[in-house]
C-alpha cells in the first residue's frame, strides 16, 4: 500500500516525463520542416572540384539536414 505522497510523486513525474518527450518531439519535427523549407528555397549551383583535393563529392543539403536531425535525436 502506497501513501498519497508516493502516488502524487509518481503521477507528477510521469506527467513531467510525458510533457518533456512531447516537447522534444515537437521541436525536432518543426526543426526538420523548417530546414527542409529553407533548403528548398536555395538556388542550386554546380560545385567545381578543388584542385589537389580528392574527388569526394560534397554532401548534398538534404543529406545534411538528415544528419543534423539524426545528430540531434542521438
CHARMM-style PDB file with segment names, atoms N, HN, CA, C and O in Angstrom:
ATOM      1  N   UNK     1       0.844  -1.178   0.000  1.00  0.00      PROA
ATOM      2  CA  UNK     1       0.000   0.000   0.000  1.00  0.00      PROA
ATOM      3  C   UNK     1       0.889   1.240   0.000  1.00  0.00      PROA
ATOM      4  O   UNK     1       1.764   1.395   0.851  1.00  0.00      PROA
ATOM      5  N   UNK     2       0.649   2.109  -0.959  1.00  0.00      PROA
ATOM      6  HN  UNK     2      -0.062   1.983  -1.651  1.00  0.00      PROA
ATOM      7  CA  UNK     2       1.474   3.305  -1.074  1.00  0.00      PROA
ATOM      8  C   UNK     2       0.733   4.500  -0.488  1.00  0.00      PROA
ATOM      9  O   UNK     2      -0.495   4.549  -0.426  1.00  0.00      PROA
ATOM     10  N   UNK     3       1.538   5.447  -0.069  1.00  0.00      PROA
ATOM     11  HN  UNK     3       2.536   5.407  -0.119  1.00  0.00      PROA
ATOM     12  CA  UNK     3       0.950   6.648   0.514  1.00  0.00      PROA
ATOM     13  C   UNK     3       0.546   7.616  -0.582  1.00  0.00      PROA
ATOM     14  O   UNK     3       0.876   7.433  -1.754  1.00  0.00      PROA
ATOM     15  N   UNK     4      -0.171   8.640  -0.177  1.00  0.00      PROA
ATOM     16  HN  UNK     4      -0.439   8.788   0.775  1.00  0.00      PROA
ATOM     17  CA  UNK     4      -0.608   9.663  -1.132  1.00  0.00      PROA
ATOM     18  C   UNK     4       0.603  10.392  -1.701  1.00  0.00      PROA
ATOM     19  O   UNK     4       0.612  10.748  -2.879  1.00  0.00      PROA
ATOM     20  N   UNK     5       1.606  10.614  -0.891  1.00  0.00      PROA
ATOM     21  HN  UNK     5       1.598  10.325   0.066  1.00  0.00      PROA
ATOM     22  CA  UNK     5       2.820  11.308  -1.362  1.00  0.00      PROA
ATOM     23  C   UNK     5       3.500  10.543  -2.488  1.00  0.00      PROA
ATOM     24  O   UNK     5       3.914  11.134  -3.485  1.00  0.00      PROA
ATOM     25  N   UNK     6       3.614   9.241  -2.329  1.00  0.00      PROA
ATOM     26  HN  UNK     6       3.278   8.761  -1.519  1.00  0.00      PROA
ATOM     27  CA  UNK     6       4.263   8.421  -3.351  1.00  0.00      PROA
ATOM     28  C   UNK     6       3.439   8.439  -4.630  1.00  0.00      PROA
ATOM     29  O   UNK     6       3.997   8.565  -5.720  1.00  0.00      PROA
ATOM     30  N   UNK     7       2.145   8.317  -4.517  1.00  0.00      PROA
ATOM     31  HN  UNK     7       1.691   8.214  -3.632  1.00  0.00      PROA
ATOM     32  CA  UNK     7       1.291   8.352  -5.706  1.00  0.00      PROA
ATOM     33  C   UNK     7       1.387   9.683  -6.432  1.00  0.00      PROA
ATOM     34  O   UNK     7       1.517   9.724  -7.656  1.00  0.00      PROA
ATOM     35  N   UNK     8       1.324  10.767  -5.676  1.00  0.00      PROA
ATOM     36  HN  UNK     8       1.219  10.733  -4.682  1.00  0.00      PROA
ATOM     37  CA  UNK     8       1.431  12.092  -6.302  1.00  0.00      PROA
ATOM     38  C   UNK     8       2.795  12.287  -6.954  1.00  0.00      PROA
ATOM     39  O   UNK     8       2.891  12.859  -8.040  1.00  0.00      PROA
ATOM     40  N   UNK     9       3.842  11.814  -6.297  1.00  0.00      PROA
ATOM     41  HN  UNK     9       3.764  11.350  -5.415  1.00  0.00      PROA
ATOM     42  CA  UNK     9       5.191  11.918  -6.872  1.00  0.00      PROA
ATOM     43  C   UNK     9       5.275  11.149  -8.189  1.00  0.00      PROA
ATOM     44  O   UNK     9       5.831  11.647  -9.168  1.00  0.00      PROA
ATOM     45  N   UNK    10       4.731   9.954  -8.213  1.00  0.00      PROA
ATOM     46  HN  UNK    10       4.278   9.549  -7.418  1.00  0.00      PROA
ATOM     47  CA  UNK    10       4.752   9.160  -9.444  1.00  0.00      PROA
ATOM     48  C   UNK    10       3.911   9.812 -10.539  1.00  0.00      PROA
ATOM     49  O   UNK    10       4.319   9.832 -11.700  1.00  0.00      PROA
ATOM     50  N   UNK    11       2.766  10.334 -10.191  1.00  0.00      PROA
ATOM     51  HN  UNK    11       2.434  10.318  -9.248  1.00  0.00      PROA
ATOM     52  CA  UNK    11       1.911  10.991 -11.189  1.00  0.00      PROA
ATOM     53  C   UNK    11       2.599  12.220 -11.758  1.00  0.00      PROA
ATOM     54  O   UNK    11       2.639  12.406 -12.975  1.00  0.00      PROA
ATOM     55  N   UNK    12       3.147  13.070 -10.875  1.00  0.00      PROA
ATOM     56  HN  UNK    12       3.114  12.919  -9.887  1.00  0.00      PROA
ATOM     57  CA  UNK    12       3.812  14.283 -11.357  1.00  0.00      PROA
ATOM     58  C   UNK    12       5.063  13.962 -12.165  1.00  0.00      PROA
ATOM     59  O   UNK    12       5.352  14.629 -13.158  1.00  0.00      PROA
ATOM     60  N   UNK    13       5.798  12.953 -11.744  1.00  0.00      PROA
ATOM     61  HN  UNK    13       5.563  12.411 -10.937  1.00  0.00      PROA
ATOM     62  CA  UNK    13       6.992  12.556 -12.505  1.00  0.00      PROA
ATOM     63  C   UNK    13       6.612  12.029 -13.882  1.00  0.00      PROA
ATOM     64  O   UNK    13       7.260  12.356 -14.876  1.00  0.00      PROA
ATOM     65  N   UNK    14       5.573  11.224 -13.939  1.00  0.00      PROA
ATOM     66  HN  UNK    14       5.047  10.959 -13.131  1.00  0.00      PROA
ATOM     67  CA  UNK    14       5.115  10.698 -15.221  1.00  0.00      PROA
ATOM     68  C   UNK    14       4.615  11.797 -16.141  1.00  0.00      PROA
ATOM     69  O   UNK    14       4.914  11.791 -17.335  1.00  0.00      PROA
ATOM     70  N   UNK    15       3.858  12.736 -15.598  1.00  0.00      PROA
ATOM     71  HN  UNK    15       3.615  12.740 -14.628  1.00  0.00      PROA
ATOM     72  CA  UNK    15       3.369  13.846 -16.419  1.00  0.00      PROA
ATOM     73  C   UNK    15       4.516  14.723 -16.913  1.00  0.00      PROA
ATOM     74  O   UNK    15       4.501  15.184 -18.055  1.00  0.00      PROA
ATOM     75  N   UNK    16       5.505  14.952 -16.057  1.00  0.00      PROA
ATOM     76  HN  UNK    16       5.517  14.578 -15.130  1.00  0.00      PROA
ATOM     77  CA  UNK    16       6.662  15.739 -16.464  1.00  0.00      PROA
ATOM     78  C   UNK    16       7.426  15.036 -17.581  1.00  0.00      PROA
ATOM     79  O   UNK    16       7.833  15.673 -18.553  1.00  0.00      PROA
ATOM     80  N   UNK    17       7.619  13.732 -17.448  1.00  0.00      PROA
ATOM     81  HN  UNK    17       7.288  13.214 -16.659  1.00  0.00      PROA
ATOM     82  CA  UNK    17       8.320  12.961 -18.474  1.00  0.00      PROA
ATOM     83  C   UNK    17       7.549  12.974 -19.792  1.00  0.00      PROA
ATOM     84  O   UNK    17       8.138  13.166 -20.855  1.00  0.00      PROA
ATOM     85  N   UNK    18       6.250  12.772 -19.725  1.00  0.00      PROA
ATOM     86  HN  UNK    18       5.771  12.616 -18.861  1.00  0.00      PROA
ATOM     87  CA  UNK    18       5.423  12.780 -20.926  1.00  0.00      PROA
ATOM     88  C   UNK    18       5.449  14.145 -21.616  1.00  0.00      PROA
ATOM     89  O   UNK    18       5.575  14.222 -22.838  1.00  0.00      PROA
ATOM     90  N   UNK    19       5.333  15.205 -20.846  1.00  0.00      PROA
ATOM     91  HN  UNK    19       5.231  15.143 -19.853  1.00  0.00      PROA
ATOM     92  CA  UNK    19       5.368  16.558 -21.408  1.00  0.00      PROA
ATOM     93  C   UNK    19       6.730  16.846 -22.042  1.00  0.00      PROA
ATOM     94  O   UNK    19       6.799  17.455 -23.109  1.00  0.00      PROA
ATOM     95  N   UNK    20       7.796  16.419 -21.400  1.00  0.00      PROA
ATOM     96  HN  UNK    20       7.740  15.924 -20.532  1.00  0.00      PROA
ATOM     97  CA  UNK    20       9.140  16.638 -21.942  1.00  0.00      PROA
ATOM     98  C   UNK    20       9.334  15.912 -23.265  1.00  0.00      PROA
ATOM     99  O   UNK    20       9.898  16.469 -24.207  1.00  0.00      PROA
ATOM    100  N   UNK    21       8.873  14.682 -23.338  1.00  0.00      PROA
ATOM    101  HN  UNK    21       8.415  14.229 -22.573  1.00  0.00      PROA
ATOM    102  CA  UNK    21       9.004  13.907 -24.574  1.00  0.00      PROA
ATOM    103  C   UNK    21       8.200  14.557 -25.695  1.00  0.00      PROA
ATOM    104  O   UNK    21       8.686  14.673 -26.820  1.00  0.00      PROA
ATOM    105  N   UNK    22       6.987  14.978 -25.399  1.00  0.00      PROA
ATOM    106  HN  UNK    22       6.592  14.884 -24.485  1.00  0.00      PROA
ATOM    107  CA  UNK    22       6.156  15.643 -26.418  1.00  0.00      PROA
ATOM    108  C   UNK    22       6.816  16.924 -26.892  1.00  0.00      PROA
ATOM    109  O   UNK    22       6.808  17.214 -28.088  1.00  0.00      PROA
ATOM    110  N   UNK    23       7.383  17.691 -25.982  1.00  0.00      PROA
ATOM    111  HN  UNK    23       7.389  17.455 -25.010  1.00  0.00      PROA
ATOM    112  CA  UNK    23       8.062  18.930 -26.355  1.00  0.00      PROA
ATOM    113  C   UNK    23       9.267  18.665 -27.246  1.00  0.00      PROA
ATOM    114  O   UNK    23       9.450  19.348 -28.254  1.00  0.00      PROA
ATOM    115  N   UNK    24      10.089  17.685 -26.891  1.00  0.00      PROA
ATOM    116  HN  UNK    24       9.940  17.130 -26.072  1.00  0.00      PROA
ATOM    117  CA  UNK    24      11.273  17.376 -27.695  1.00  0.00      PROA
ATOM    118  C   UNK    24      10.900  16.883 -29.093  1.00  0.00      PROA
ATOM    119  O   UNK    24      11.521  17.283 -30.078  1.00  0.00      PROA
ATOM    120  N   UNK    25       9.902  16.028 -29.181  1.00  0.00      PROA
ATOM    121  HN  UNK    25       9.398  15.703 -28.381  1.00  0.00      PROA
ATOM    122  CA  UNK    25       9.472  15.528 -30.485  1.00  0.00      PROA
ATOM    123  C   UNK    25       8.931  16.667 -31.337  1.00  0.00      PROA
ATOM    124  O   UNK    25       9.240  16.749 -32.526  1.00  0.00      PROA
ATOM    125  N   UNK    26       8.138  17.536 -30.754  1.00  0.00      PROA
ATOM    126  HN  UNK    26       7.887  17.470 -29.789  1.00  0.00      PROA
ATOM    127  CA  UNK    26       7.568  18.664 -31.489  1.00  0.00      PROA
ATOM    128  C   UNK    26       8.660  19.594 -32.007  1.00  0.00      PROA
ATOM    129  O   UNK    26       8.624  20.008 -33.165  1.00  0.00      PROA
ATOM    130  N   UNK    27       9.620  19.922 -31.166  1.00  0.00      PROA
ATOM    131  HN  UNK    27       9.649  19.585 -30.224  1.00  0.00      PROA
ATOM    132  CA  UNK    27      10.711  20.816 -31.580  1.00  0.00      PROA
ATOM    133  C   UNK    27      11.524  20.191 -32.701  1.00  0.00      PROA
ATOM    134  O   UNK    27      11.874  20.874 -33.664  1.00  0.00      PROA
ATOM    135  N   UNK    28      11.831  18.907 -32.595  1.00  0.00      PROA
ATOM    136  HN  UNK    28      11.547  18.351 -31.813  1.00  0.00      PROA
ATOM    137  CA  UNK    28      12.619  18.251 -33.642  1.00  0.00      PROA
ATOM    138  C   UNK    28      11.863  18.160 -34.959  1.00  0.00      PROA
ATOM    139  O   UNK    28      12.459  18.341 -36.021  1.00  0.00      PROA
ATOM    140  N   UNK    29      10.578  17.886 -34.915  1.00  0.00      PROA
ATOM    141  HN  UNK    29      10.093  17.738 -34.052  1.00  0.00      PROA
ATOM    142  CA  UNK    29       9.796  17.837 -36.152  1.00  0.00      PROA
ATOM    143  C   UNK    29       9.681  19.222 -36.787  1.00  0.00      PROA
ATOM    144  O   UNK    29       9.785  19.355 -38.007  1.00  0.00      PROA
ATOM    145  N   UNK    30       9.470  20.240 -35.978  1.00  0.00      PROA
ATOM    146  HN  UNK    30       9.386  20.132 -34.988  1.00  0.00      PROA
ATOM    147  CA  UNK    30       9.396  21.601 -36.520  1.00  0.00      PROA
ATOM    148  C   UNK    30      10.735  22.041 -37.100  1.00  0.00      PROA
ATOM    149  O   UNK    30      10.773  22.711 -38.132  1.00  0.00      PROA
ATOM    150  N   UNK    31      11.830  21.670 -36.446  1.00  0.00      PROA
ATOM    151  HN  UNK    31      11.799  21.126 -35.608  1.00  0.00      PROA
ATOM    152  CA  UNK    31      13.153  21.989 -36.973  1.00  0.00      PROA
ATOM    153  C   UNK    31      13.389  21.309 -38.309  1.00  0.00      PROA
ATOM    154  O   UNK    31      13.914  21.927 -39.236  1.00  0.00      PROA
ATOM    155  N   UNK    32      13.013  20.063 -38.417  1.00  0.00      PROA
ATOM    156  HN  UNK    32      12.587  19.561 -37.665  1.00  0.00      PROA
ATOM    157  CA  UNK    32      13.177  19.324 -39.668  1.00  0.00      PROA
ATOM    158  C   UNK    32      12.389  19.988 -40.801  1.00  0.00      PROA
ATOM    159  O   UNK    32      12.910  20.158 -41.902  1.00  0.00      PROA
ATOM    160  N   UNK    33      11.158  20.356 -40.536  1.00  0.00      PROA
ATOM    161  HN  UNK    33      10.734  20.217 -39.641  1.00  0.00      PROA
ATOM    162  CA  UNK    33      10.339  21.013 -41.557  1.00  0.00      PROA
ATOM    163  C   UNK    33      10.902  22.368 -41.940  1.00  0.00      PROA
ATOM    164  O   UNK    33      10.913  22.725 -43.118  1.00  0.00      PROA
ATOM    165  N   UNK    34      11.370  23.128 -40.960  1.00  0.00      PROA
ATOM    166  HN  UNK    34      11.362  22.838 -40.003  1.00  0.00      PROA
ATOM    167  CA  UNK    34      11.932  24.447 -41.246  1.00  0.00      PROA
ATOM    168  C   UNK    34      13.194  24.332 -42.091  1.00  0.00      PROA
ATOM    169  O   UNK    34      13.387  25.112 -43.023  1.00  0.00      PROA
ATOM    170  N   UNK    35      14.047  23.377 -41.777  1.00  0.00      PROA
ATOM    171  HN  UNK    35      13.890  22.743 -41.020  1.00  0.00      PROA
ATOM    172  CA  UNK    35      15.265  23.188 -42.569  1.00  0.00      PROA
ATOM    173  C   UNK    35      14.931  22.752 -43.993  1.00  0.00      PROA
ATOM    174  O   UNK    35      15.546  23.226 -44.948  1.00  0.00      PROA
ATOM    175  N   UNK    36      13.970  21.859 -44.138  1.00  0.00      PROA
ATOM    176  HN  UNK    36      13.470  21.474 -43.362  1.00  0.00      PROA
ATOM    177  CA  UNK    36      13.572  21.418 -45.477  1.00  0.00      PROA
ATOM    178  C   UNK    36      13.044  22.578 -46.313  1.00  0.00      PROA
ATOM    179  O   UNK    36      13.366  22.692 -47.496  1.00  0.00      PROA
ATOM    180  N   UNK    37      12.232  23.438 -45.700  1.00  0.00      PROA
ATOM    181  HN  UNK    37      11.971  23.345 -44.739  1.00  0.00      PROA
ATOM    182  CA  UNK    37      11.689  24.585 -46.446  1.00  0.00      PROA
ATOM    183  C   UNK    37      12.776  25.567 -46.842  1.00  0.00      PROA
ATOM    184  O   UNK    37      12.768  26.088 -47.957  1.00  0.00      PROA
ATOM    185  N   UNK    38      13.714  25.827 -45.937  1.00  0.00      PROA
ATOM    186  HN  UNK    38      13.721  25.404 -45.031  1.00  0.00      PROA
ATOM    187  CA  UNK    38      14.778  26.781 -46.258  1.00  0.00      PROA
ATOM    188  C   UNK    38      15.700  26.234 -47.335  1.00  0.00      PROA
ATOM    189  O   UNK    38      16.166  26.985 -48.193  1.00  0.00      PROA
ATOM    190  N   UNK    39      15.967  24.944 -47.301  1.00  0.00      PROA
ATOM    191  HN  UNK    39      15.589  24.334 -46.605  1.00  0.00      PROA
ATOM    192  CA  UNK    39      16.837  24.346 -48.308  1.00  0.00      PROA
ATOM    193  C   UNK    39      16.142  24.316 -49.660  1.00  0.00      PROA
ATOM    194  O   UNK    39      16.781  24.526 -50.690  1.00  0.00      PROA
ATOM    195  N   UNK    40      14.844  24.058 -49.665  1.00  0.00      PROA
ATOM    196  HN  UNK    40      14.325  23.887 -48.828  1.00  0.00      PROA
ATOM    197  CA  UNK    40      14.110  24.018 -50.928  1.00  0.00      PROA
ATOM    198  C   UNK    40      14.142  25.373 -51.626  1.00  0.00      PROA
ATOM    199  O   UNK    40      14.058  25.433 -52.852  1.00  0.00      PROA
ATOM    200  N   UNK    41      14.262  26.451 -50.876  1.00  0.00      PROA
ATOM    201  HN  UNK    41      14.331  26.403 -49.880  1.00  0.00      PROA
ATOM    202  CA  UNK    41      14.279  27.786 -51.465  1.00  0.00      PROA
ATOM    203  C   UNK    41      15.653  28.250 -51.920  1.00  0.00      PROA
ATOM    204  O   UNK    41      15.766  29.301 -52.551  1.00  0.00      PROA
ATOM    205  N   UNK    42      16.699  27.491 -51.614  1.00  0.00      PROA
ATOM    206  HN  UNK    42      16.607  26.638 -51.102  1.00  0.00      PROA
ATOM    207  CA  UNK    42      18.049  27.900 -52.012  1.00  0.00      PROA
ATOM    208  C   UNK    42      18.294  27.602 -53.484  1.00  0.00      PROA
ATOM    209  O   UNK    42      17.833  26.586 -54.005  1.00  0.00      PROA
ATOM    210  N   UNK    43      19.022  28.496 -54.153  1.00  0.00      PROA
ATOM    211  HN  UNK    43      19.396  29.321 -53.730  1.00  0.00      PROA
ATOM    212  CA  UNK    43      19.378  28.200 -55.543  1.00  0.00      PROA
ATOM    213  C   UNK    43      20.422  27.085 -55.595  1.00  0.00      PROA
ATOM    214  O   UNK    43      21.269  26.963 -54.710  1.00  0.00      PROA
ATOM    215  N   UNK    44      20.342  26.289 -56.636  1.00  0.00      PROA
ATOM    216  HN  UNK    44      19.654  26.388 -57.355  1.00  0.00      PROA
ATOM    217  CA  UNK    44      21.276  25.182 -56.803  1.00  0.00      PROA
ATOM    218  C   UNK    44      22.353  25.615 -57.786  1.00  0.00      PROA
ATOM    219  O   UNK    44      22.060  25.966 -58.929  1.00  0.00      PROA
ATOM    220  N   UNK    45      23.599  25.586 -57.332  1.00  0.00      PROA
ATOM    221  HN  UNK    45      23.837  25.301 -56.404  1.00  0.00      PROA
ATOM    222  CA  UNK    45      24.721  25.959 -58.196  1.00  0.00      PROA
ATOM    223  C   UNK    45      25.670  24.774 -58.278  1.00  0.00      PROA
ATOM    224  O   UNK    45      25.878  24.076 -57.286  1.00  0.00      PROA
ATOM    225  N   UNK    46      26.247  24.540 -59.451  1.00  0.00      PROA
ATOM    226  HN  UNK    46      26.078  25.107 -60.258  1.00  0.00      PROA
ATOM    227  CA  UNK    46      27.207  23.439 -59.561  1.00  0.00      PROA
ATOM    228  C   UNK    46      28.468  23.747 -58.766  1.00  0.00      PROA
ATOM    229  O   UNK    46      28.895  24.897 -58.662  1.00  0.00      PROA
ATOM    230  N   UNK    47      29.046  22.701 -58.213  1.00  0.00      PROA
ATOM    231  HN  UNK    47      28.699  21.767 -58.297  1.00  0.00      PROA
ATOM    232  CA  UNK    47      30.257  22.855 -57.411  1.00  0.00      PROA
ATOM    233  C   UNK    47      31.410  22.258 -58.193  1.00  0.00      PROA
ATOM    234  O   UNK    47      31.392  21.080 -58.551  1.00  0.00      PROA
ATOM    235  N   UNK    48      32.419  23.087 -58.457  1.00  0.00      PROA
ATOM    236  HN  UNK    48      32.433  24.044 -58.166  1.00  0.00      PROA
ATOM    237  CA  UNK    48      33.605  22.616 -59.179  1.00  0.00      PROA
ATOM    238  C   UNK    48      34.549  21.946 -58.185  1.00  0.00      PROA
ATOM    239  O   UNK    48      34.689  22.423 -57.059  1.00  0.00      PROA
ATOM    240  N   UNK    49      35.197  20.855 -58.577  1.00  0.00      PROA
ATOM    241  HN  UNK    49      35.083  20.467 -59.492  1.00  0.00      PROA
ATOM    242  CA  UNK    49      36.145  20.216 -57.659  1.00  0.00      PROA
ATOM    243  C   UNK    49      37.355  21.113 -57.426  1.00  0.00      PROA
ATOM    244  O   UNK    49      37.821  21.787 -58.344  1.00  0.00      PROA
ATOM    245  N   UNK    50      37.848  21.119 -56.225  1.00  0.00      PROA
ATOM    246  HN  UNK    50      37.469  20.572 -55.478  1.00  0.00      PROA
ATOM    247  CA  UNK    50      39.025  21.913 -55.892  1.00  0.00      PROA
ATOM    248  C   UNK    50      40.277  21.185 -56.335  1.00  0.00      PROA
ATOM    249  O   UNK    50      40.355  19.962 -56.220  1.00  0.00      PROA
ATOM    250  N   UNK    51      41.256  21.918 -56.840  1.00  0.00      PROA
ATOM    251  HN  UNK    51      41.193  22.911 -56.934  1.00  0.00      PROA
ATOM    252  CA  UNK    51      42.496  21.252 -57.255  1.00  0.00      PROA
ATOM    253  C   UNK    51      43.251  20.704 -56.043  1.00  0.00      PROA
ATOM    254  O   UNK    51      43.343  21.360 -55.005  1.00  0.00      PROA
ATOM    255  N   UNK    52      43.778  19.515 -56.190  1.00  0.00      PROA
ATOM    256  HN  UNK    52      43.703  18.983 -57.033  1.00  0.00      PROA
ATOM    257  CA  UNK    52      44.557  18.906 -55.119  1.00  0.00      PROA
ATOM    258  C   UNK    52      43.714  18.235 -54.051  1.00  0.00      PROA
ATOM    259  O   UNK    52      44.258  17.705 -53.082  1.00  0.00      PROA
ATOM    260  N   UNK    53      42.407  18.246 -54.204  1.00  0.00      PROA
ATOM    261  HN  UNK    53      41.965  18.676 -54.991  1.00  0.00      PROA
ATOM    262  CA  UNK    53      41.524  17.634 -53.218  1.00  0.00      PROA
ATOM    263  C   UNK    53      40.941  16.373 -53.834  1.00  0.00      PROA
ATOM    264  O   UNK    53      40.656  16.330 -55.031  1.00  0.00      PROA
ATOM    265  N   UNK    54      40.768  15.368 -53.025  1.00  0.00      PROA
ATOM    266  HN  UNK    54      40.999  15.403 -52.053  1.00  0.00      PROA
ATOM    267  CA  UNK    54      40.202  14.114 -53.524  1.00  0.00      PROA
ATOM    268  C   UNK    54      38.843  14.372 -54.152  1.00  0.00      PROA
ATOM    269  O   UNK    54      38.178  15.351 -53.814  1.00  0.00      PROA
ATOM    270  N   UNK    55      38.433  13.519 -55.048  1.00  0.00      PROA
ATOM    271  HN  UNK    55      38.974  12.723 -55.323  1.00  0.00      PROA
ATOM    272  CA  UNK    55      37.189  13.712 -55.778  1.00  0.00      PROA
ATOM    273  C   UNK    55      35.971  13.233 -54.981  1.00  0.00      PROA
ATOM    274  O   UNK    55      35.009  12.739 -55.569  1.00  0.00      PROA
ATOM    275  N   UNK    56      36.001  13.369 -53.682  1.00  0.00      PROA
ATOM    276  HN  UNK    56      36.782  13.770 -53.205  1.00  0.00      PROA
ATOM    277  CA  UNK    56      34.815  13.062 -52.889  1.00  0.00      PROA
ATOM    278  C   UNK    56      33.765  14.119 -53.188  1.00  0.00      PROA
ATOM    279  O   UNK    56      34.043  15.317 -53.220  1.00  0.00      PROA
ATOM    280  N   UNK    57      32.561  13.638 -53.404  1.00  0.00      PROA
ATOM    281  HN  UNK    57      32.335  12.664 -53.378  1.00  0.00      PROA
ATOM    282  CA  UNK    57      31.519  14.620 -53.699  1.00  0.00      PROA
ATOM    283  C   UNK    57      31.082  15.285 -52.400  1.00  0.00      PROA
ATOM    284  O   UNK    57      30.997  14.622 -51.366  1.00  0.00      PROA
ATOM    285  N   UNK    58      30.805  16.581 -52.439  1.00  0.00      PROA
ATOM    286  HN  UNK    58      30.873  17.120 -53.278  1.00  0.00      PROA
ATOM    287  CA  UNK    58      30.356  17.251 -51.223  1.00  0.00      PROA
ATOM    288  C   UNK    58      28.964  16.752 -50.847  1.00  0.00      PROA
ATOM    289  O   UNK    58      28.184  16.381 -51.724  1.00  0.00      PROA
ATOM    290  N   UNK    59      28.645  16.740 -49.566  1.00  0.00      PROA
ATOM    291  HN  UNK    59      29.278  17.042 -48.853  1.00  0.00      PROA
ATOM    292  CA  UNK    59      27.314  16.268 -49.170  1.00  0.00      PROA
ATOM    293  C   UNK    59      26.232  17.223 -49.669  1.00  0.00      PROA
ATOM    294  O   UNK    59      26.394  18.443 -49.631  1.00  0.00      PROA
ATOM    295  N   UNK    60      25.143  16.653 -50.129  1.00  0.00      PROA
ATOM    296  HN  UNK    60      25.011  15.662 -50.160  1.00  0.00      PROA
ATOM    297  CA  UNK    60      24.027  17.465 -50.598  1.00  0.00      PROA
ATOM    298  C   UNK    60      23.278  18.005 -49.395  1.00  0.00      PROA
ATOM    299  O   UNK    60      23.342  17.436 -48.305  1.00  0.00      PROA
ATOM    300  N   UNK    61      22.570  19.101 -49.595  1.00  0.00      PROA
ATOM    301  HN  UNK    61      22.518  19.563 -50.480  1.00  0.00      PROA
ATOM    302  CA  UNK    61      21.884  19.747 -48.483  1.00  0.00      PROA
ATOM    303  C   UNK    61      20.828  18.877 -47.819  1.00  0.00      PROA
ATOM    304  O   UNK    61      20.769  18.863 -46.589  1.00  0.00      PROA
ATOM    305  N   UNK    62      19.991  18.150 -48.550  1.00  0.00      PROA
ATOM    306  HN  UNK    62      20.039  18.160 -49.549  1.00  0.00      PROA
ATOM    307  CA  UNK    62      19.038  17.288 -47.832  1.00  0.00      PROA
ATOM    308  C   UNK    62      19.720  16.242 -46.958  1.00  0.00      PROA
ATOM    309  O   UNK    62      19.211  15.882 -45.896  1.00  0.00      PROA
ATOM    310  N   UNK    63      20.883  15.752 -47.411  1.00  0.00      PROA
ATOM    311  HN  UNK    63      21.296  16.044 -48.274  1.00  0.00      PROA
ATOM    312  CA  UNK    63      21.622  14.796 -46.592  1.00  0.00      PROA
ATOM    313  C   UNK    63      22.130  15.468 -45.322  1.00  0.00      PROA
ATOM    314  O   UNK    63      22.150  14.857 -44.254  1.00  0.00      PROA
ATOM    315  N   UNK    64      22.542  16.736 -45.445  1.00  0.00      PROA
ATOM    316  HN  UNK    64      22.525  17.233 -46.313  1.00  0.00      PROA
ATOM    317  CA  UNK    64      22.997  17.465 -44.268  1.00  0.00      PROA
ATOM    318  C   UNK    64      21.858  17.664 -43.277  1.00  0.00      PROA
ATOM    319  O   UNK    64      22.059  17.562 -42.066  1.00  0.00      PROA
ATOM    320  N   UNK    65      20.677  17.944 -43.781  1.00  0.00      PROA
ATOM    321  HN  UNK    65      20.513  18.026 -44.764  1.00  0.00      PROA
ATOM    322  CA  UNK    65      19.516  18.103 -42.899  1.00  0.00      PROA
ATOM    323  C   UNK    65      19.261  16.804 -42.147  1.00  0.00      PROA
ATOM    324  O   UNK    65      19.027  16.815 -40.938  1.00  0.00      PROA
ATOM    325  N   UNK    66      19.308  15.689 -42.862  1.00  0.00      PROA
ATOM    326  HN  UNK    66      19.498  15.680 -43.844  1.00  0.00      PROA
ATOM    327  CA  UNK    66      19.095  14.396 -42.209  1.00  0.00      PROA
ATOM    328  C   UNK    66      20.164  14.129 -41.153  1.00  0.00      PROA
ATOM    329  O   UNK    66      19.869  13.583 -40.090  1.00  0.00      PROA
ATOM    330  N   UNK    67      21.414  14.516 -41.448  1.00  0.00      PROA
ATOM    331  HN  UNK    67      21.654  14.960 -42.312  1.00  0.00      PROA
ATOM    332  CA  UNK    67      22.479  14.313 -40.479  1.00  0.00      PROA
ATOM    333  C   UNK    67      22.286  15.190 -39.249  1.00  0.00      PROA
ATOM    334  O   UNK    67      22.529  14.747 -38.127  1.00  0.00      PROA
ATOM    335  N   UNK    68      21.854  16.427 -39.450  1.00  0.00      PROA
ATOM    336  HN  UNK    68      21.657  16.788 -40.362  1.00  0.00      PROA
ATOM    337  CA  UNK    68      21.615  17.328 -38.319  1.00  0.00      PROA
ATOM    338  C   UNK    68      20.507  16.772 -37.436  1.00  0.00      PROA
ATOM    339  O   UNK    68      20.636  16.750 -36.212  1.00  0.00      PROA
ATOM    340  N   UNK    69      19.423  16.325 -38.053  1.00  0.00      PROA
ATOM    341  HN  UNK    69      19.319  16.343 -39.047  1.00  0.00      PROA
ATOM    342  CA  UNK    69      18.307  15.800 -37.281  1.00  0.00      PROA
ATOM    343  C   UNK    69      18.695  14.511 -36.562  1.00  0.00      PROA
ATOM    344  O   UNK    69      18.333  14.323 -35.401  1.00  0.00      PROA
ATOM    345  N   UNK    70      19.423  13.624 -37.234  1.00  0.00      PROA
ATOM    346  HN  UNK    70      19.717  13.777 -38.178  1.00  0.00      PROA
ATOM    347  CA  UNK    70      19.822  12.381 -36.565  1.00  0.00      PROA
ATOM    348  C   UNK    70      20.799  12.664 -35.435  1.00  0.00      PROA
ATOM    349  O   UNK    70      20.763  11.990 -34.406  1.00  0.00      PROA
ATOM    350  N   UNK    71      21.677  13.658 -35.613  1.00  0.00      PROA
ATOM    351  HN  UNK    71      21.706  14.205 -36.450  1.00  0.00      PROA
ATOM    352  CA  UNK    71      22.596  14.025 -34.543  1.00  0.00      PROA
ATOM    353  C   UNK    71      21.831  14.578 -33.349  1.00  0.00      PROA
ATOM    354  O   UNK    71      22.150  14.271 -32.200  1.00  0.00      PROA
ATOM    355  N   UNK    72      20.828  15.389 -33.627  1.00  0.00      PROA
ATOM    356  HN  UNK    72      20.569  15.638 -34.561  1.00  0.00      PROA
ATOM    357  CA  UNK    72      20.066  15.990 -32.554  1.00  0.00      PROA
ATOM    358  C   UNK    72      19.254  14.933 -31.795  1.00  0.00      PROA
ATOM    359  O   UNK    72      19.097  15.036 -30.578  1.00  0.00      PROA
ATOM    360  N   UNK    73      18.743  13.931 -32.489  1.00  0.00      PROA
ATOM    361  HN  UNK    73      18.870  13.846 -33.477  1.00  0.00      PROA
ATOM    362  CA  UNK    73      17.986  12.866 -31.820  1.00  0.00      PROA
ATOM    363  C   UNK    73      18.903  11.972 -31.009  1.00  0.00      PROA
ATOM    364  O   UNK    73      18.499  11.426 -29.983  1.00  0.00      PROA
ATOM    365  N   UNK    74      20.151  11.820 -31.473  1.00  0.00      PROA
ATOM    366  HN  UNK    74      20.479  12.263 -32.307  1.00  0.00      PROA
ATOM    367  CA  UNK    74      21.063  10.879 -30.822  1.00  0.00      PROA
ATOM    368  C   UNK    74      21.803  11.436 -29.730  1.00  0.00      PROA
ATOM    369  OT1 UNK    74      22.603  10.738 -29.106  1.00  0.00      PROA
TER     370      UNK     74
END
